[in-house]
Amino acid sequence: MSFETSVFINCPFDDEYLPLLRPILFCVVDLGLVPRIALESLDSGEARIAKIVRLIRESRFGIHDLSRLKARRKGEFFRLNMPFELGLDVGSRLFGPPEFGVKRCLILEAERYRFQAAISDLSNSDIAVHRNEPELALTEVRNWLVGVAGLRQVPGPAALFGRFNEFMGDTYDRLRSRGYSDTNIEALPVPELMDCMRDWVTGNPRPH
């Protein structure tokens, strides 16, 4: 996979985040880029940290969602994987080989400024806020990628979100016809979901 078109996605993997993850993945695919995510392949023989480092090294772009950083109930621990992986990505750009100087990253949050209470070193950094809204998450990712990847002739956010909804409807019907239950579809593994996205985008090219 090309370093220039790969987008590392660092986010929570719980069911509650799926409504945001799906449009983010679709946006990346529909813009002609390649999402790279830890769930893209399952290999029990590869240590998780080794996989994350490999994905970061192979990706020019990184999307890091810190919206689950804060514990939400008594006795729950902070979610530190996301800021740790953000640090690895930033560090690879600052201390890595010269070719990593072109790496770029986007920080997503649910609320503006909230992350500063946990990671004050990020003060004055530009972040994008999605308010846990799927369409806004897609919009922020789309707008950032258009700028940093130099994309042209890209449909607006509303049009892309409309295509995402079409994809979801078409894929639901196709999977149901192939014997998938609603529960199967809701729990569709990420690699299979991304294959569905690539197939749909190939068969439904964006208008120019």
C-alpha positions in Angstrom: 0.0 0.0 0.0 1.3 3.5 -0.8 2.6 5.7 2.0 1.2 8.7 0.1 -2.4 7.5 0.1 -2.6 5.7 3.5 -4.6 7.2 6.4 -4.0 5.7 9.8 -7.1 5.8 11.9 -6.7 5.8 15.7 -10.0 5.6 17.5 -12.0 3.5 20.0 -13.2 0.1 18.8 -16.4 -0.2 21.0 -19.9 -0.5 19.6 -20.8 3.0 20.8 -18.2 4.5 18.4 -19.3 2.5 15.3 -21.8 5.3 14.1 -18.7 7.6 13.9 -16.2 5.0 12.6 -18.3 3.9 9.6 -18.7 7.4 8.0 -15.0 8.2 8.7 -13.9 5.0 7.0 -16.3 5.6 4.1 -15.1 9.2 3.6 -11.5 8.0 3.3 -12.4 5.3 0.8 -14.7 7.5 -1.2 -11.9 10.2 -1.5 -9.6 7.6 -3.1 -7.4 7.1 -0.1 -6.7 3.9 1.9 -7.8 3.6 5.6 -5.3 1.8 7.8 -6.6 0.6 11.1 -5.5 -1.9 13.7 -8.7 -4.0 13.0 -7.9 -4.3 9.3 -6.3 -7.7 9.9 -6.4 -10.2 12.7 -3.0 -11.9 13.5 -2.6 -13.2 17.0 1.1 -13.7 16.3 1.7 -10.0 15.8 2.1 -7.9 18.9 -0.4 -5.0 19.0 2.2 -2.3 19.5 4.2 -3.7 16.6 1.1 -3.5 14.4 0.4 0.1 15.4 4.0 1.2 14.8 3.9 -0.5 11.4 0.6 1.2 10.4 1.9 4.6 11.5 5.2 4.1 9.5 3.2 3.1 6.4 0.8 6.1 6.6 1.4 9.7 5.6 -1.8 10.8 7.2 -3.2 10.1 10.7 -6.6 10.7 12.2 -6.7 10.5 16.0 -9.9 10.7 18.0 -9.5 11.6 21.6 -13.2 11.8 22.4 -13.1 8.8 24.7 -10.2 10.0 26.7 -12.3 10.8 29.8 -13.7 8.1 32.1 -17.5 8.3 32.2 -18.3 6.4 35.3 -16.9 5.8 38.8 -14.2 3.1 38.8 -13.6 3.3 35.0 -10.0 4.0 33.9 -9.0 6.7 31.4 -8.7 5.5 27.8 -5.0 6.0 27.1 -4.5 4.0 23.9 -5.6 6.9 21.6 -3.2 9.6 23.1 -0.4 7.0 23.2 -0.8 6.3 19.5 -1.1 10.0 18.7 2.3 10.5 20.5 3.8 7.7 18.4 2.6 9.4 15.2 3.8 12.9 16.2 7.1 11.4 17.4 7.7 9.6 14.1 7.4 12.9 12.3 9.7 14.8 14.7 12.3 12.1 15.3 11.9 9.8 12.4 13.7 9.7 9.0 13.5 12.9 6.9 10.8 11.4 4.6 8.5 11.4 7.6 8.6 15.2 7.7 5.6 15.2 5.3 3.4 13.3 7.7 0.3 15.1 8.9 -2.3 14.3 11.6 -5.8 15.4 12.5 -7.0 15.4 16.1 -10.7 14.9 16.7 -12.6 15.6 19.9 -16.3 15.6 21.0 -16.0 19.0 22.7 -13.6 21.8 22.1 -10.8 22.4 24.7 -11.8 19.4 26.8 -8.7 17.4 25.9 -6.5 20.1 27.3 -7.4 19.1 30.9 -5.7 15.7 30.2 -3.0 16.6 27.7 -1.9 20.2 28.3 1.0 19.8 25.8 -1.7 20.0 23.0 -2.7 23.5 24.0 -2.8 25.8 21.0 -3.1 22.8 18.7 -5.8 22.9 16.0 -8.4 20.2 16.6 -11.7 19.3 15.0 -14.9 18.8 17.0 -17.5 16.3 15.9 -19.9 16.5 18.9 -20.4 12.7 18.5 -22.4 13.4 15.3 -21.7 11.1 12.4 -22.2 13.7 9.7 -20.0 16.2 11.4 -17.3 13.6 11.9 -17.3 12.9 8.1 -17.3 16.6 7.4 -14.3 17.3 9.5 -12.3 14.4 8.0 -13.4 15.4 4.5 -12.4 19.0 4.9 -9.0 18.1 6.4 -8.1 15.5 3.8 -9.1 17.9 1.0 -6.6 20.4 2.3 -3.6 18.2 3.4 -3.9 15.7 0.5 -4.4 18.3 -2.1 -7.6 16.7 -3.4 -9.6 18.4 -6.2 -13.1 18.1 -7.6 -14.4 16.6 -4.3 -18.1 16.7 -3.5 -19.3 18.7 -0.6 -19.8 17.2 2.9 -23.5 16.8 2.5 -23.1 15.0 -0.8 -20.5 12.6 0.7 -22.7 11.9 3.7 -25.6 11.2 1.3 -23.4 8.7 -0.6 -22.5 7.1 2.8 -26.2 6.6 3.6 -26.8 5.1 0.1 -23.9 2.8 0.7 -25.3 1.7 4.1 -28.8 1.0 2.6 -27.5 -0.8 -0.5 -25.1 -2.9 1.6 -27.8 -3.8 4.1 -30.0 -5.1 1.3 -27.1 -7.0 -0.4 -26.0 -8.7 2.9 -29.5 -9.6 3.8 -29.9 -11.3 0.4 -26.8 -13.3 1.2 -28.1 -14.7 4.4 -26.8 -12.1 7.0 -29.0 -11.3 9.9 -29.4 -7.8 11.3 -27.1 -8.8 14.2 -24.5 -10.1 11.7 -24.7 -6.8 9.8 -24.4 -4.7 12.9 -21.3 -6.7 14.0 -19.7 -6.9 10.5 -16.0 -7.1 11.0 -14.1 -4.0 9.9 -12.1 -5.7 7.1 -15.3 -7.0 5.6 -16.9 -3.5 6.0 -14.0 -1.9 4.2 -14.2 -4.4 1.4 -17.9 -3.6 1.0 -17.0 0.1 0.9 -14.4 -0.4 -1.8 -16.7 -2.5 -3.9 -19.6 0.0 -3.6 -17.4 3.0 -4.4 -16.0 1.2 -7.4 -19.5 0.5 -8.7 -20.8 3.9 -7.8 -18.1 6.4 -8.9 -18.4 10.0 -7.6 -19.8 12.5 -10.1 -17.3 15.2 -11.2 
